[in-house]
Amino acid sequence: MAQRPQIHDIDQEDFWAGLYQKAAEKRVPVQAMIELTYGCNLRCVHCYNPTHLAKGELATEQVKAIIDQLAEVGCVELAFTGGEALTRRDSLEVFSYAKEKGFAIILFTNATMITPDMADRLKALKPKLVEVSIYGATQETYERVTRVPGSYPLFLRGVRLLRERNVTLLVKMPVMTLNQHEVQQAQALVQGWGLKFVYCTEIFPRVDGSREPLQYRLAPADVIRVDEAMVGHLRWRAEGGGEKEGTCHAREGLFTCPCGKNSLTVTPYGQMNLCASLPIPKYELRSGTVSEGWRTLVQFVDEANAKPGVAYECPSCDLEHHCRQGPMNAWLETGDLAPCLPYFQELATLEKQVSEAVDRRQQGTREEHDNGS
């Protein structure tokens, strides 16, 4: 009698990581993000959103048609963002439609528009994850960033309502000049709620080319200081932990991230791009198809990796293992994917110095242990 194959349990994170890797190898777009609207109820100083207004955006049925096509090409995870996605009156209708099509749903939100009824409806959708942004640990700092009085209590209410319904939450903090002094306080607040906290020090120019948000970007020395203050960040990097999975850094080939390998982004106007931070090649879904758009993205990435241009110096740079620059940083600031930016060169130099200092301390500790034994 033939033995039945054994069924093994697998951790959820391991499952998704394995799926992403296999999809990237086969060039299947299993991950997609739909920027549902540029409309937003906040006016955050650092935002890359070019308008904060909802004008000429895709209609409900057009969004649903794109969701249908995403399912056809093999997409299984669908994220919705904005702007603030919940400012669209049809947002819950769109989320429900995606759920009915079998997608794992992720929602990016500032949580300020979450009401008890909306929280109930979000819970019913059983999202894979709801990512909530936090801009400060105190009302004063939070609202300096959002520029909307009264937004902090609404944020607290929204998080509380979702927590009470056991919706899976991740709280993330974009760290900038206005809130850098409250990173640890924000971490303590979020972890006190029993939630996972992450932070990011990257601030991008707006996708319309404006460099205005960069005035709020931390100086390289302040990035290092924040990283050192947070639990084990630079020690982890120095010990070979590498970058967080999914981040985009210029290494051997311009694109090391999922862009054009297993992921894509759709703007509120129906343009298919590599990601929200890299709004190219602007394939028009209003007149084309997701399938054809995906082929365009794959070709774009492959050609960029094969011929990055004369400005591409990363493989020969002794800072490459410490550099956080990705092609989106160069493109947004220069219109070219490859050039080395002075900001990231300075940051990589400082991080290399810290990492080498950690290595020396660790080597000294090992030698003391060996001599003592």
C-alpha positions as CSV (number, residue, x, y, z in Angstrom):
1,M,0.0,0.0,0.0
2,A,1.5,3.4,-1.0
3,Q,2.3,5.7,1.8
4,R,0.5,9.0,1.9
5,P,2.8,12.1,1.6
6,Q,3.3,13.7,5.0
7,I,1.8,17.1,5.5
8,H,4.2,19.5,7.3
9,D,3.3,22.7,9.1
10,I,5.0,25.8,8.0
11,D,5.4,29.2,9.7
12,Q,3.3,31.9,8.0
13,E,6.4,34.2,7.5
14,D,8.4,31.3,6.0
15,F,5.5,30.5,3.7
16,W,5.3,34.0,2.3
17,A,9.1,34.4,2.1
18,G,9.3,31.2,0.1
19,L,6.4,32.3,-2.2
20,Y,8.1,35.6,-2.9
21,Q,11.4,34.0,-3.7
22,K,9.9,31.4,-6.1
23,A,7.7,34.1,-7.7
24,A,10.8,36.3,-8.2
25,E,12.7,33.5,-9.9
26,K,9.8,32.8,-12.2
27,R,8.9,36.5,-12.6
28,V,5.3,36.2,-11.4
29,P,3.7,39.3,-9.9
30,V,2.4,37.8,-6.7
31,Q,2.5,41.2,-4.9
32,A,0.7,44.3,-6.0
33,M,0.0,47.7,-4.4
34,I,-2.9,49.9,-5.5
35,E,-2.6,53.5,-4.6
36,L,-6.3,53.9,-4.3
37,T,-6.3,57.7,-4.1
38,Y,-4.0,60.7,-3.6
39,G,-6.8,62.2,-1.4
40,C,-5.8,62.5,2.2
41,N,-7.2,64.0,5.4
42,L,-3.7,64.8,6.7
43,R,-1.0,67.1,5.2
44,C,2.2,65.5,6.4
45,V,5.3,67.6,5.8
46,H,7.4,64.7,4.4
47,C,4.8,63.1,2.2
48,Y,5.8,62.1,-1.4
49,N,2.1,62.5,-2.4
50,P,2.1,65.3,-5.1
51,T,-1.4,66.6,-4.5
52,H,-3.3,65.3,-1.5
53,L,-6.3,65.7,-3.8
54,A,-8.6,63.2,-5.5
55,K,-8.9,64.3,-9.1
56,G,-9.5,62.2,-12.2
57,E,-8.8,59.0,-10.5
58,L,-10.0,55.5,-11.5
59,A,-13.6,54.8,-11.0
60,T,-14.8,51.8,-8.8
61,E,-15.4,49.5,-11.8
62,Q,-12.0,50.4,-13.3
63,V,-10.3,49.4,-10.0
64,K,-12.3,46.2,-9.9
65,A,-11.3,45.4,-13.5
66,I,-7.6,45.8,-12.6
67,I,-8.1,43.5,-9.6
68,D,-9.6,40.9,-11.9
69,Q,-6.6,41.1,-14.2
70,L,-4.2,40.9,-11.2
71,A,-5.8,37.7,-10.2
72,E,-5.4,36.4,-13.7
73,V,-1.7,37.0,-13.8
74,G,-1.1,35.2,-10.5
75,C,-1.2,38.0,-7.9
76,V,-2.2,36.7,-4.4
77,E,-1.3,39.6,-2.1
78,L,-2.9,43.0,-2.7
79,A,-2.0,46.1,-0.7
80,F,-4.1,49.4,-0.7
81,T,-2.6,52.7,0.1
82,G,-3.0,56.4,-0.7
83,G,-3.0,59.2,0.2
84,E,-5.3,57.8,2.7
85,A,-7.2,55.0,1.1
86,L,-10.2,55.4,3.5
87,T,-11.0,58.8,2.1
88,R,-12.5,57.1,-0.9
89,R,-16.2,56.4,-0.3
90,D,-15.9,53.1,-2.2
91,S,-12.8,51.9,-0.3
92,L,-14.5,49.2,1.7
93,E,-16.4,48.0,-1.4
94,V,-13.0,47.7,-3.2
95,F,-11.4,45.9,-0.3
96,S,-14.4,43.5,-0.1
97,Y,-14.2,42.8,-3.8
98,A,-10.5,42.0,-3.6
99,K,-11.2,39.6,-0.6
100,E,-13.9,37.9,-2.6
101,K,-11.4,37.3,-5.4
102,G,-9.2,35.5,-2.9
103,F,-6.5,38.1,-2.3
104,A,-4.6,38.4,1.0
105,I,-5.3,42.0,1.9
106,I,-2.9,44.6,3.3
107,L,-4.1,48.1,4.2
108,F,-1.8,51.1,4.8
109,T,-3.6,53.8,6.8
110,N,-3.0,56.6,9.3
111,A,-6.0,55.2,11.3
112,T,-7.5,58.6,11.9
113,M,-10.7,57.8,10.0
114,I,-11.3,54.4,11.8
115,T,-14.8,54.4,13.4
116,P,-16.4,51.5,15.3
117,D,-18.4,50.5,12.2
118,M,-15.4,50.7,9.9
119,A,-13.3,48.7,12.4
120,D,-16.0,46.0,12.5
121,R,-16.0,45.9,8.7
122,L,-12.2,45.7,8.5
123,K,-12.2,42.9,11.0
124,A,-14.7,41.0,8.9
125,L,-12.3,41.2,5.9
126,K,-9.6,39.4,8.0
127,P,-6.8,41.4,6.4
128,K,-3.3,39.8,6.4
129,L,-2.1,43.1,7.9
130,V,-3.0,46.7,8.6
131,E,0.0,49.0,8.7
132,V,-0.5,52.2,10.6
133,S,1.8,55.2,10.6
134,I,2.8,57.0,13.8
135,Y,4.3,60.4,13.5
136,G,5.1,61.1,17.1
137,A,4.6,59.9,20.6
138,T,3.0,63.1,21.8
139,Q,0.2,65.2,20.3
140,E,2.5,68.2,19.8
141,T,5.0,66.3,17.7
142,Y,2.5,64.1,15.9
143,E,0.5,67.2,14.7
144,R,3.7,69.2,13.8
145,V,4.2,66.5,11.2
146,T,0.5,66.0,10.1
147,R,-0.3,69.7,10.2
148,V,-3.9,68.8,11.2
149,P,-5.0,69.8,14.7
150,G,-6.8,67.1,16.5
151,S,-5.4,64.3,14.4
152,Y,-3.4,62.6,17.2
153,P,-6.5,61.7,19.4
154,L,-8.1,60.3,16.2
155,F,-5.0,58.2,15.5
156,L,-5.1,56.8,19.1
157,R,-8.8,56.0,18.8
158,G,-8.3,54.2,15.4
159,V,-5.5,52.0,16.8
160,R,-7.5,51.2,19.9
161,L,-10.6,50.2,17.9
162,L,-8.5,47.9,15.7
163,R,-6.7,46.4,18.7
164,E,-10.0,45.7,20.4
165,R,-11.0,43.7,17.4
166,N,-7.7,41.8,17.2
167,V,-6.9,43.0,13.7
168,T,-3.3,42.2,12.9
169,L,-1.4,45.5,13.2
170,L,2.0,46.9,12.5
171,V,2.9,50.4,13.6
172,K,5.6,52.1,11.6
173,M,7.3,55.5,12.1
174,P,8.9,57.7,9.4
175,V,11.7,59.4,11.4
176,M,12.6,62.9,10.4
177,T,13.9,66.1,11.9
178,L,10.6,66.9,13.6
179,N,10.1,63.7,15.5
180,Q,13.6,62.1,15.9
181,H,13.6,62.9,19.6
182,E,10.5,60.7,20.1
183,V,11.5,57.4,18.4
184,Q,12.2,55.5,21.5
185,Q,9.2,57.0,23.2
186,A,7.0,55.9,20.3
187,Q,8.5,52.4,20.3
188,A,7.7,52.1,24.0
189,L,4.1,53.4,23.4
190,V,3.5,50.9,20.6
191,Q,5.1,48.0,22.3
192,G,3.0,48.8,25.4
193,W,0.0,48.2,23.3
194,G,1.4,44.7,22.5
195,L,2.1,45.7,18.8
196,K,5.1,45.5,16.6
197,F,7.0,48.7,16.0
198,V,9.3,49.5,13.1
199,Y,10.9,52.8,11.9
200,C,12.5,54.1,8.8
201,T,14.7,57.1,8.3
202,E,14.2,57.4,4.5
203,I,12.5,60.5,3.3
204,F,11.9,60.8,-0.5
205,P,11.3,63.7,-2.8
206,R,7.7,64.0,-4.1
207,V,6.9,61.9,-7.1
208,D,6.3,65.1,-9.1
209,G,9.9,66.0,-8.6
210,S,9.7,68.5,-5.7
211,R,12.6,68.2,-3.3
212,E,10.6,69.9,-0.5
213,P,10.3,66.8,1.7
214,L,14.1,66.5,1.9
215,Q,14.3,69.4,4.2
216,Y,12.9,67.1,6.9
217,R,15.4,64.3,6.2
218,L,17.8,63.5,9.0
219,A,21.5,64.4,8.5
220,P,23.6,61.2,8.1
221,A,25.1,61.6,11.6
222,D,21.6,61.8,13.0
223,V,20.5,58.6,11.2
224,I,23.5,56.8,12.8
225,R,22.6,58.2,16.2
226,V,18.9,57.1,15.9
227,D,20.0,53.6,14.7
228,E,22.4,53.2,17.6
229,A,19.7,54.3,20.1
230,M,17.3,51.6,18.8
231,V,17.7,48.0,19.9
232,G,20.7,46.4,18.2
233,H,20.2,47.9,14.8
234,L,23.8,48.6,13.8
235,R,25.1,45.7,15.8
236,W,22.8,43.5,13.7
237,R,24.1,45.0,10.5
238,A,27.7,44.7,11.6
239,E,27.2,41.0,12.4
240,G,26.1,40.3,8.8
241,G,22.3,40.5,9.2
242,G,22.0,42.3,5.9
243,E,19.2,44.6,5.0
244,K,15.5,44.1,5.8
245,E,14.0,41.9,3.2
246,G,12.3,43.8,0.4
247,T,14.4,46.9,0.7
248,C,16.0,48.2,-2.5
249,H,19.7,48.9,-2.6
250,A,22.1,49.3,-5.6
251,R,24.3,46.2,-5.5
252,E,25.2,43.8,-8.3
253,G,22.6,45.1,-10.6
254,L,20.5,48.2,-9.9
255,F,17.4,46.3,-8.8
256,T,17.8,43.9,-5.9
257,C,14.3,44.5,-4.6
258,P,11.0,42.8,-5.7
259,C,10.3,45.6,-8.2
260,G,9.6,44.1,-11.6
261,K,10.4,40.6,-10.2
262,N,7.4,39.7,-8.2
263,S,5.8,43.1,-7.4
264,L,4.2,46.1,-9.0
265,T,2.3,49.3,-8.1
266,V,-0.8,50.9,-9.7
267,T,-1.4,54.7,-9.3
268,P,-4.8,56.3,-8.7
269,Y,-4.8,57.2,-12.4
270,G,-4.2,53.7,-13.7
271,Q,-0.5,53.8,-14.4
272,M,1.5,50.7,-13.6
273,N,4.9,51.4,-12.0
274,L,7.7,49.6,-10.3
275,C,6.8,50.9,-6.8
276,A,5.1,53.9,-5.1
277,S,8.6,55.4,-4.6
278,L,9.7,54.9,-8.2
279,P,6.9,56.0,-10.5
280,I,8.2,54.6,-13.7
281,P,7.7,53.4,-16.4
282,K,4.1,54.7,-16.2
283,Y,2.4,52.0,-18.3
284,E,-1.2,53.0,-19.0
285,L,-3.7,50.5,-17.8
286,R,-6.6,52.6,-19.0
287,S,-5.6,51.6,-22.6
288,G,-3.6,48.4,-21.9
289,T,-3.6,45.3,-19.7
290,V,-2.0,44.2,-16.5
291,S,-0.3,41.3,-18.4
292,E,1.3,43.6,-21.0
293,G,2.2,46.1,-18.3
294,W,3.9,43.4,-16.3
295,R,6.0,42.4,-19.3
296,T,7.0,46.1,-19.7
297,L,8.1,46.3,-16.1
298,V,10.1,43.0,-16.3
299,Q,11.8,44.2,-19.5
300,F,12.6,47.6,-17.9
301,V,14.3,46.0,-14.8
302,D,16.2,43.5,-16.9
303,E,17.6,46.2,-19.2
304,A,18.5,48.5,-16.3
305,N,20.3,45.6,-14.6
306,A,22.1,44.6,-17.8
307,K,23.1,48.2,-18.8
308,P,23.0,50.4,-15.7
309,G,25.0,53.2,-17.4
310,V,28.4,54.8,-16.9
311,A,27.3,56.5,-13.6
312,Y,26.9,53.1,-11.9
313,E,29.8,52.5,-9.6
314,C,28.3,50.4,-6.8
315,P,30.1,47.0,-7.4
316,S,33.6,48.7,-7.3
317,C,32.8,50.9,-4.3
318,D,34.2,49.8,-0.9
319,L,31.1,51.3,0.8
320,E,28.6,49.1,-1.1
321,H,27.9,46.8,1.8
322,H,27.0,49.7,4.0
323,C,25.1,51.9,1.5
324,R,21.4,52.3,1.7
325,Q,20.9,54.1,-1.6
326,G,18.5,52.4,-4.1
327,P,17.7,53.3,-7.7
328,M,14.6,55.2,-6.6
329,N,16.7,57.6,-4.5
330,A,18.9,58.4,-7.5
331,W,16.0,58.7,-9.9
332,L,13.9,60.9,-7.8
333,E,16.8,63.3,-7.2
334,T,18.5,63.2,-10.6
335,G,16.2,61.6,-13.1
336,D,18.8,58.8,-13.5
337,L,18.8,55.4,-11.7
338,A,22.5,55.0,-11.3
339,P,24.4,58.1,-9.9
340,C,25.9,58.0,-6.4
341,L,24.3,60.6,-4.2
342,P,26.6,62.5,-1.7
343,Y,24.0,62.0,1.1
344,F,24.1,58.3,0.9
345,Q,27.9,58.2,0.4
346,E,28.3,60.2,3.7
347,L,25.8,57.9,5.5
348,A,27.6,54.8,4.2
349,T,31.0,56.1,5.3
350,L,29.7,56.7,8.8
351,E,28.0,53.4,9.0
352,K,31.2,51.6,7.8
353,Q,33.1,53.4,10.6
354,V,30.6,52.2,13.2
355,S,30.6,48.7,11.9
356,E,34.4,48.5,11.9
357,A,34.4,49.8,15.5
358,V,31.9,47.1,16.5
359,D,34.1,44.4,14.8
360,R,37.2,45.6,16.7
361,R,35.3,45.5,20.0
362,Q,34.1,42.0,19.2
363,Q,37.5,40.8,18.2
364,G,39.0,42.2,21.4
365,T,36.3,40.4,23.4
366,R,37.1,37.1,21.7
367,E,40.8,37.5,22.3
368,E,40.2,38.3,26.0
369,H,38.0,35.2,26.3
370,D,40.6,33.0,24.5
371,N,43.4,34.3,26.7
372,G,41.3,33.8,29.8
373,S,40.5,30.2,28.9
